[in-house]
């Protein structure tokens, strides 16, 4: 059960507390549930990676800050293999290879061995995944019927289609396939009879009529309209990569589970259960694109798609209070019917305010939503005004059994007003769909879709630079290949604009900290930054928190158990921050960092030297040469002979004739290292016996020094 619980999360971490709640009912939860989970995790790791050494970090069942995550490969899940196989069958059918498509769909359906997650059906955590898998199975069976119709096997298609309507008696797509199959076998009268059966069932159970697509098919059968009765291209199973050929956009990758979950919600909504979904993710994670993909899926299923637009952003010249969100949404559902207006003082049309008008619009909106399946999209819940949030609250309370799906995209679910709405939706079992970063394989698929060579090395480099953020990644792909990664890499103009806007919105201390951090390196040096800004570590973390909220910095967990994590810049944003600095400003910051490192005890001089070199004219030649010499001495003391020789050489070369004392000191130190390296007595004893005398010969003959270990 633990394995199933982790798998259904799709690689996302699950906390130990959540695992305890999901695996044991509250009344039967043992007192040692936490210890039991840890023990099961340990045994599960042994089974999943039997060849892993005891001191080798696990690569499948990993520990994150938020809990345990099972990062299983895509082809290790039969559900993922099934979805891939079904979509391959769809592509083969669309390309005219019907025989191959039939073989592929048969191969996919053989993966099913009974109900989905049968052993976990009694656990609440499995319900969303079971619904998603069952919806995918229904779509695959519908594709199977479509393939049979394309192959001219209408009789076989009739039998399968009848099974489809038994499993989903209110699904219009299945009834449409049955009607098409009956028509192909010459039984048009029976096809019309099946339509009447479905119409009566809908009227009795839900009080609604069939959707426009099925009504059009019914009319085409009566008229023998071959243009309409020609089999349509099958809809891809949820989770497929959907190519946007009409706009020339690259396909969606890495979002198969999210799309499948949203498609399952549409299926449930079409059956007469109001469903809410909250789509979360960082800026650029692809929320808007996924909303568009869901809208396309809904339109194919006969939903009316409406976008809820905030009253305050549509037309700033109009009074939002009198042009309410219910009236605007109602107008969009009715095809953009105009809102009642009157002429203002300056001859400008303004909405007509009336007492109780918004309440009347709300009542009319509820009636309109009960007449047909509707998908309502709220693309930017963060920016919604109080009136729009209030309308969503009211719809959540008033609507229960309508064929309605509401999809809200939100970037910051912790914002107070949005948080209150999400708390209300949680009571209605709203699905929370989070969009994380893309993986390296997803980047490779995107490169292939863009018509470029599928190089895993290039994909990994692009993934590192973009941090898997789809927006950053797509902007990088707009650049020539030579300017995406490596020493000649450039910052896309759109990314630079995003960084500038985020920086301008931050307080001055946070901006100063980010500039120092960008010059310091990829990872934040907390001690140095706190010293530079004369803050405690706790005070600096307050500034870092603001940068985290602005999505400029991220927290990176340690790669292995026990390894410390660190704060770092998000993808290429460090390069973008550095691009805001002039050369002189960058040199000044390097000089400040070198001074701070010199004041901190225990720091290796080599760290300071790097900043002194980058400081350019801010550092005198003599100071830089002495810094080289100091770094060489530290390396020599640590038995890093090659590094020490390199530092002494740089010190001598920089000092030259201008600073003879530094030159001579560097040469002598270099000669001592060479002599020690050549003298066989100078070898370090790995495990010396206490009291053993080790003799080191100095460059001058006859002089010995004895060191007692």
ZATILO-106142 format. One record per residue (C-alpha): residue in one letter; x, y, z. Coordinates in steps of 0.1 Angstrom, whole numbers. Layout:
N
- rest, X, Y, Z
- A, X, Y, Z
...
//
This chain:
709
- rest, X, Y, Z
- X, 0, 0, 0
- X, 29, 23, 7
- X, 43, 17, -28
- X, 9, 25, -43
- X, 6, 57, -22
- X, 40, 70, -34
- X, 34, 60, -70
- X, 1, 78, -74
- X, 17, 110, -63
- X, 38, 110, -95
- X, 72, 117, -81
- X, 60, 144, -57
- X, 70, 141, -20
- X, 46, 129, 6
- X, 51, 137, 43
- X, 54, 110, 69
- X, 23, 124, 87
- X, 3, 122, 55
- X, 15, 86, 49
- X, 3, 77, 84
- X, -31, 92, 78
- X, -35, 76, 43
- X, -23, 41, 53
- X, -42, 36, 86
- X, -77, 49, 95
- X, -77, 71, 126
- X, -94, 45, 147
- X, -69, 17, 137
- X, -37, 38, 135
- X, -10, 21, 157
- X, 10, 42, 182
- X, 42, 34, 164
- X, 29, 44, 129
- X, 58, 68, 122
- X, 84, 41, 130
- X, 65, 16, 110
- X, 65, 39, 79
- X, 103, 44, 82
- X, 107, 6, 85
- X, 86, 0, 54
- X, 105, 27, 35
- X, 138, 10, 43
- X, 125, -24, 32
- X, 110, -9, 1
- X, 143, 7, -9
- X, 160, -27, -5
- X, 134, -43, -29
- X, 135, -15, -54
- X, 173, -13, -56
- X, 187, -47, -46
- X, 222, -40, -60
- X, 227, -7, -40
- X, 255, -7, -15
- X, 248, 2, 21
- X, 266, 36, 19
- X, 253, 44, -16
- X, 226, 71, -18
- X, 192, 59, -31
- X, 180, 71, -65
- X, 144, 59, -66
- X, 128, 64, -32
- X, 144, 96, -21
- X, 139, 119, 10
- X, 131, 155, 4
- X, 124, 183, 28
- X, 86, 178, 23
- X, 87, 140, 27
- X, 95, 109, 7
- X, 92, 108, -31
- X, 93, 78, -54
- X, 110, 90, -86
- X, 102, 60, -108
- X, 112, 60, -145
- X, 84, 66, -170
- X, 85, 31, -185
- X, 84, 14, -151
- X, 47, 23, -147
- X, 22, 2, -166
- X, -2, 31, -165
- X, 23, 54, -182
- X, 31, 27, -208
- X, -6, 23, -214
- X, -11, 60, -220
- X, 19, 62, -243
- X, 7, 32, -263
- X, -28, 46, -267
- X, -15, 79, -280
- X, 8, 61, -304
- X, -23, 42, -317
- X, -41, 75, -322
- X, -11, 89, -341
- X, -10, 58, -363
- X, -47, 61, -370
- X, -44, 98, -379
- X, -15, 89, -404
- X, -37, 63, -421
- X, -20, 32, -407
- X, -51, 15, -394
- X, -37, -20, -391
- X, -8, -8, -370
- X, -31, 14, -349
- X, -53, -17, -342
- X, -23, -37, -330
- X, -11, -9, -308
- X, -45, -3, -291
- X, -49, -41, -285
- X, -14, -41, -269
- X, -24, -12, -247
- X, -57, -28, -235
- X, -39, -61, -226
- X, -22, -42, -198
- X, -55, -40, -179
- X, -61, -69, -155
- X, -92, -58, -137
- X, -103, -26, -120
- X, -77, 1, -115
- X, -59, -1, -81
- X, -84, -27, -69
- X, -63, -34, -37
- X, -64, 2, -28
- X, -100, 11, -36
- X, -110, 14, 1
- X, -83, 41, 7
- X, -93, 77, 0
- X, -59, 86, -15
- X, -65, 63, -44
- X, -98, 77, -55
- X, -85, 105, -78
- X, -60, 81, -95
- X, -87, 55, -99
- X, -110, 81, -116
- X, -81, 92, -138
- X, -72, 57, -149
- X, -109, 47, -155
- X, -113, 78, -176
- X, -82, 69, -196
- X, -96, 34, -201
- X, -129, 47, -214
- X, -111, 70, -239
- X, -89, 41, -250
- X, -120, 19, -256
- X, -136, 47, -276
- X, -104, 49, -297
- X, -107, 12, -302
- X, -142, 16, -316
- X, -130, 44, -338
- X, -102, 22, -352
- X, -126, -6, -359
- X, -149, 18, -378
- X, -120, 31, -398
- X, -110, -5, -407
- X, -146, -12, -419
- X, -154, -36, -390
- X, -186, -19, -380
- X, -203, -50, -365
- X, -174, -55, -341
- X, -175, -18, -333
- X, -212, -21, -323
- X, -205, -47, -297
- X, -177, -27, -281
- X, -197, 6, -282
- X, -226, -11, -264
- X, -202, -21, -236
- X, -190, 15, -234
- X, -225, 29, -227
- X, -230, 2, -201
- X, -199, 14, -182
- X, -206, 51, -187
- X, -244, 56, -194
- X, -243, 94, -194
- X, -212, 98, -216
- X, -222, 115, -249
- X, -190, 104, -268
- X, -198, 67, -262
- X, -234, 71, -274
- X, -221, 90, -305
- X, -198, 61, -314
- X, -227, 36, -310
- X, -249, 56, -333
- X, -221, 59, -359
- X, -214, 21, -357
- X, -251, 13, -361
- X, -254, 36, -390
- X, -224, 20, -407
- X, -240, -14, -405
- X, -272, -1, -422
- X, -292, 2, -390
- X, -300, 39, -391
- X, -334, 34, -375
- X, -318, 17, -345
- X, -292, 45, -343
- X, -320, 70, -340
- X, -337, 49, -314
- X, -304, 49, -293
- X, -304, 87, -295
- X, -339, 88, -281
- X, -329, 64, -253
- X, -301, 87, -243
- X, -322, 119, -245
- X, -349, 104, -223
- X, -323, 92, -198
- X, -307, 127, -196
- X, -341, 143, -192
- X, -352, 120, -164
- X, -319, 119, -145
- X, -305, 154, -150
- X, -333, 174, -166
- X, -311, 185, -195
- X, -309, 178, -233
- X, -280, 162, -252
- X, -252, 184, -263
- X, -249, 202, -296
- X, -225, 177, -311
- X, -248, 147, -305
- X, -278, 167, -317
- X, -259, 174, -349
- X, -251, 137, -354
- X, -287, 128, -348
- X, -298, 153, -375
- X, -271, 140, -399
- X, -283, 104, -395
- X, -319, 115, -404
- X, -306, 134, -434
- X, -279, 108, -444
- X, -254, 137, -443
- X, -221, 120, -452
- X, -200, 151, -444
- X, -210, 149, -408
- X, -210, 111, -405
- X, -174, 108, -417
- X, -155, 95, -386
- X, -138, 123, -368
- X, -102, 122, -356
- X, -101, 105, -322
- X, -94, 127, -292
- X, -61, 120, -275
- X, -61, 104, -241
- X, -56, 128, -213
- X, -20, 134, -207
- X, -9, 132, -244
- X, 13, 157, -260
- X, -11, 180, -279
- X, 5, 197, -309
- X, -7, 232, -316
- X, -5, 231, -353
- X, -28, 260, -359
- X, -5, 284, -341
- X, 28, 267, -347
- X, 35, 264, -310
- X, 56, 237, -295
- X, 37, 208, -278
- X, 31, 205, -241
- X, 55, 180, -225
- X, 59, 167, -190
- X, 23, 173, -180
- X, 6, 140, -188
- X, -5, 133, -152
- X, -18, 168, -147
- X, -38, 167, -180
- X, -51, 133, -172
- X, -63, 144, -138
- X, -81, 174, -153
- X, -97, 153, -180
- X, -110, 130, -153
- X, -126, 160, -136
- X, -143, 169, -168
- X, -157, 134, -171
- X, -171, 136, -136
- X, -185, 171, -143
- X, -202, 158, -175
- X, -220, 132, -153
- X, -236, 159, -132
- X, -212, 166, -104
- X, -198, 200, -99
- X, -160, 198, -99
- X, -134, 224, -89
- X, -97, 223, -97
- X, -70, 246, -85
- X, -39, 248, -107
- X, -8, 260, -88
- X, 28, 266, -99
- X, 55, 292, -101
- X, 55, 319, -127
- X, 63, 305, -161
- X, 54, 269, -150
- X, 28, 267, -178
- X, -4, 272, -160
- X, -20, 293, -187
- X, -10, 268, -214
- X, -25, 239, -193
- X, -57, 259, -189
- X, -59, 263, -227
- X, -53, 225, -232
- X, -81, 217, -207
- X, -104, 241, -225
- X, -96, 222, -258
- X, -104, 189, -241
- X, -137, 203, -227
- X, -148, 217, -261
- X, -142, 183, -277
- X, -165, 168, -250
- X, -193, 192, -257
- X, -187, 217, -229
- X, -193, 254, -233
- X, -161, 271, -223
- X, -162, 305, -206
- X, -134, 326, -192
- X, -142, 346, -160
- X, -126, 380, -165
- X, -120, 403, -136
- X, -143, 433, -137
- X, -115, 457, -128
- X, -92, 447, -157
- X, -115, 446, -187
- X, -122, 484, -190
- X, -108, 507, -164
- X, -132, 535, -176
- X, -162, 516, -164
- X, -174, 513, -128
- X, -166, 478, -117
- X, -192, 479, -90
- X, -221, 483, -114
- X, -207, 460, -140
- X, -206, 429, -118
- X, -188, 396, -125
- X, -220, 376, -126
- X, -234, 398, -154
- X, -201, 395, -173
- X, -199, 357, -170
- X, -236, 354, -180
- X, -230, 375, -211
- X, -200, 353, -221
- X, -221, 322, -217
- X, -247, 336, -240
- X, -222, 344, -267
- X, -212, 379, -256
- X, -247, 394, -252
- X, -243, 431, -243
- X, -249, 443, -208
- X, -275, 469, -203
- X, -260, 504, -207
- X, -269, 540, -205
- X, -253, 572, -217
- X, -232, 591, -192
- X, -226, 628, -188
- X, -200, 629, -216
- X, -220, 608, -240
- X, -200, 577, -230
- X, -218, 544, -226
- X, -217, 532, -190
- X, -233, 502, -173
- X, -268, 508, -159
- X, -267, 504, -121
- X, -299, 490, -106
- X, -309, 479, -72
- X, -306, 441, -69
- X, -293, 438, -104
- X, -263, 417, -94
- X, -285, 393, -73
- X, -308, 389, -103
- X, -278, 382, -126
- X, -265, 356, -101
- X, -299, 338, -101
- X, -300, 339, -139
- X, -264, 327, -141
- X, -272, 297, -119
- X, -301, 288, -141
- X, -279, 291, -172
- X, -252, 269, -157
- X, -278, 242, -151
- X, -288, 239, -188
- X, -256, 225, -203
- X, -220, 213, -194
- X, -198, 243, -188
- X, -161, 248, -181
- X, -154, 281, -163
- X, -118, 292, -164
- X, -102, 317, -140
- X, -67, 321, -153
- X, -53, 345, -128
- X, -69, 340, -94
- X, -42, 361, -77
- X, -53, 392, -96
- X, -91, 387, -91
- X, -109, 416, -74
- X, -130, 410, -42
- X, -163, 410, -63
- X, -150, 381, -85
- X, -138, 361, -54
- X, -172, 367, -38
- X, -189, 353, -70
- X, -167, 322, -68
- X, -176, 317, -31
- X, -213, 320, -40
- X, -211, 295, -69
- X, -193, 270, -46
- X, -222, 272, -21
- X, -251, 273, -46
- X, -240, 247, -72
- X, -238, 210, -64
- X, -252, 187, -91
- X, -248, 209, -122
- X, -226, 198, -151
- X, -200, 224, -142
- X, -162, 223, -139
- X, -143, 254, -126
- X, -106, 256, -132
- X, -87, 283, -112
- X, -50, 290, -119
- X, -31, 306, -90
- X, 5, 315, -85
- X, 4, 324, -48
- X, -21, 303, -28
- X, -10, 319, 4
- X, -24, 353, -5
- X, -51, 360, 22
- X, -81, 366, 1
- X, -72, 337, -23
- X, -64, 315, 7
- X, -99, 320, 21
- X, -115, 309, -12
- X, -92, 279, -14
- X, -102, 269, 21
- X, -138, 270, 11
- X, -131, 250, -21
- X, -112, 224, 0
- X, -145, 216, 18
- X, -159, 208, -16
- X, -130, 184, -24
- X, -114, 206, -50
- X, -85, 190, -68
- X, -52, 207, -62
- X, -29, 202, -93
- X, 6, 215, -89
- X, 30, 222, -118
- X, 66, 215, -109
- X, 97, 220, -131
- X, 102, 199, -162
- X, 127, 170, -162
- X, 157, 165, -185
- X, 137, 139, -205
- X, 109, 165, -210
- X, 135, 190, -223
- X, 148, 163, -247
- X, 113, 157, -260
- X, 108, 194, -265
- X, 141, 196, -285
- X, 128, 168, -307
- X, 95, 185, -312
- X, 113, 217, -322
- X, 131, 197, -350
- X, 165, 197, -333
- X, 188, 169, -325
- X, 177, 149, -294
- X, 209, 152, -274
- X, 206, 143, -238
- X, 238, 163, -231
- X, 223, 195, -246
- X, 190, 188, -229
- X, 207, 185, -195
- X, 226, 218, -201
- X, 193, 236, -210
- X, 176, 220, -180
- X, 203, 234, -157
- X, 201, 268, -172
- X, 163, 271, -172
- X, 158, 251, -139
- X, 131, 232, -158
- X, 109, 263, -160
- X, 89, 260, -193
- X, 88, 298, -199
- X, 126, 302, -195
- X, 131, 271, -216
- X, 110, 282, -245
- X, 127, 316, -245
- X, 161, 299, -247
- X, 150, 279, -276
- X, 142, 311, -295
- X, 180, 319, -294
- X, 206, 304, -318
- X, 220, 271, -305
- X, 254, 287, -297
- X, 238, 314, -275
- X, 218, 291, -253
- X, 245, 275, -230
- X, 282, 277, -225
- X, 306, 307, -226
- X, 287, 325, -254
- X, 253, 321, -237
- X, 230, 351, -238
- X, 200, 362, -217
- X, 167, 362, -237
- X, 152, 397, -237
- X, 119, 384, -222
- X, 137, 368, -193
- X, 158, 400, -187
- X, 125, 420, -186
- X, 110, 396, -161
- X, 141, 399, -138
- X, 141, 437, -140
- X, 104, 439, -130
- X, 109, 415, -101
- X, 140, 434, -88
- X, 122, 467, -90
- X, 94, 454, -68
- X, 118, 444, -41
- X, 130, 466, -12
- X, 164, 482, -15
- X, 181, 459, 11
- X, 169, 428, -8
- X, 182, 442, -41
- X, 216, 450, -26
- X, 218, 415, -11
- X, 210, 399, -45
- X, 236, 420, -63
- X, 263, 409, -38
- X, 251, 373, -40
- X, 252, 373, -78
- X, 288, 386, -78
- X, 297, 361, -51
- X, 287, 330, -70
- X, 259, 306, -79
- X, 252, 296, -43
- X, 246, 321, -15
- X, 274, 324, 11
- X, 253, 333, 41
- X, 282, 343, 64
- X, 297, 367, 38
- X, 264, 383, 29
- X, 255, 388, 65
- X, 288, 404, 72
- X, 285, 427, 41
- X, 251, 440, 52
- X, 259, 441, 89
- X, 231, 417, 97
- X, 227, 386, 118
- X, 220, 353, 100
- X, 184, 356, 110
- X, 181, 391, 96
- X, 197, 380, 63
- X, 172, 351, 60
- X, 144, 377, 61
- X, 158, 393, 30
- X, 163, 359, 14
- X, 127, 350, 21
- X, 116, 381, 0
- X, 138, 369, -29
- X, 123, 334, -26
- X, 88, 348, -29
- X, 99, 368, -59
- X, 111, 335, -74
- X, 147, 348, -79
- X, 162, 324, -54
- X, 154, 288, -46
- X, 163, 264, -19
- X, 184, 234, -31
- X, 182, 202, -10
- X, 213, 182, -4
- X, 217, 154, -30
- X, 224, 127, -4
- X, 211, 120, 31
- X, 229, 142, 56
- X, 243, 166, 30
- X, 235, 202, 37
- X, 213, 222, 13
- X, 218, 257, 1
- X, 201, 288, -14
- X, 209, 295, -50
- X, 197, 315, -79
- X, 168, 303, -100
- X, 182, 290, -133
- X, 198, 317, -154
- X, 185, 345, -132
- X, 220, 351, -117
- X, 232, 359, -152
- X, 203, 383, -156
- X, 210, 400, -123
- X, 247, 404, -133
- X, 236, 419, -166
- X, 221, 448, -147
- X, 255, 458, -134
- X, 281, 480, -152
- X, 317, 467, -153
- X, 327, 493, -127
- X, 299, 484, -104
- X, 308, 448, -107
- X, 344, 455, -98
- X, 334, 475, -68
- X, 313, 446, -55
- X, 341, 421, -60
- X, 364, 444, -40
- X, 339, 445, -12
- X, 335, 407, -12
- X, 373, 403, -10
- X, 374, 427, 21
- X, 346, 407, 37
- X, 364, 374, 32
- X, 396, 387, 46
- X, 377, 397, 78
- X, 362, 363, 83
- X, 383, 337, 101
- X, 389, 303, 85
- X, 384, 313, 49
- X, 408, 300, 23
- X, 428, 328, 8
- X, 420, 314, -27
- X, 384, 325, -23
- X, 395, 361, -17
- X, 420, 361, -46
- X, 393, 353, -71
- X, 374, 384, -61
- X, 406, 405, -61
- X, 414, 395, -96
- X, 378, 404, -107
- X, 381, 437, -89
- X, 404, 450, -117
- X, 418, 485, -110
- X, 403, 486, -75
- X, 432, 464, -63
- X, 469, 475, -65
- X, 494, 452, -82
- X, 514, 446, -50
- X, 483, 437, -30
- X, 472, 411, -56
- X, 507, 396, -57
- X, 508, 392, -19
- X, 473, 376, -21
- X, 487, 351, -46
- X, 516, 344, -22
- X, 493, 339, 8
- X, 471, 315, -12
- X, 502, 295, -22
- X, 513, 292, 15
- X, 479, 279, 26
- X, 480, 253, -2
- X, 515, 243, 7
- X, 505, 239, 43
- X, 477, 217, 32
- X, 500, 195, 10
- X, 484, 208, -22
- X, 517, 210, -40
- X, 505, 216, -75
- X, 481, 243, -65
- X, 507, 260, -43
- X, 533, 260, -71
- X, 507, 276, -94
- X, 500, 304, -69
- X, 537, 310, -63
- X, 543, 312, -100
- X, 515, 338, -104
- X, 529, 358, -75
- X, 564, 359, -90
- X, 551, 367, -125
- X, 529, 396, -112
- X, 556, 410, -88
- X, 584, 410, -114
- X, 611, 437, -111
- X, 586, 462, -95
- X, 583, 443, -63
- X, 616, 423, -58
- X, 609, 413, -22
- X, 577, 395, -32
- X, 594, 380, -63
- X, 623, 365, -42
- X, 599, 352, -15
- X, 577, 335, -42
- X, 608, 319, -59
- X, 622, 306, -26
- X, 588, 291, -16
- X, 586, 275, -50
- X, 621, 260, -47
- X, 614, 246, -12
- X, 583, 229, -26
- X, 603, 214, -55
- X, 630, 201, -31
- X, 605, 186, -8
- X, 587, 169, -37
- X, 620, 154, -51
- X, 633, 143, -17
- X, 621, 107, -9
- X, 623, 114, 28
- X, 597, 141, 24
- X, 568, 116, 19
- X, 540, 120, 43
- X, 536, 90, 66
- X, 500, 77, 63
- X, 497, 62, 97
- X, 527, 72, 118
- X, 535, 54, 150
- X, 534, 77, 181
- X, 568, 90, 188
- X, 582, 81, 153
- X, 607, 107, 141
- X, 602, 118, 105
- X, 631, 136, 88
- X, 626, 163, 62
- X, 656, 175, 42
- X, 658, 212, 35
- X, 673, 226, 3
- X, 706, 234, 20
- X, 728, 203, 23
- X, 736, 191, 58
- X, 707, 209, 76
- X, 681, 186, 90
- X, 650, 192, 111
- X, 632, 165, 131
- X, 595, 166, 137
- X, 580, 143, 163
- X, 545, 130, 154
//
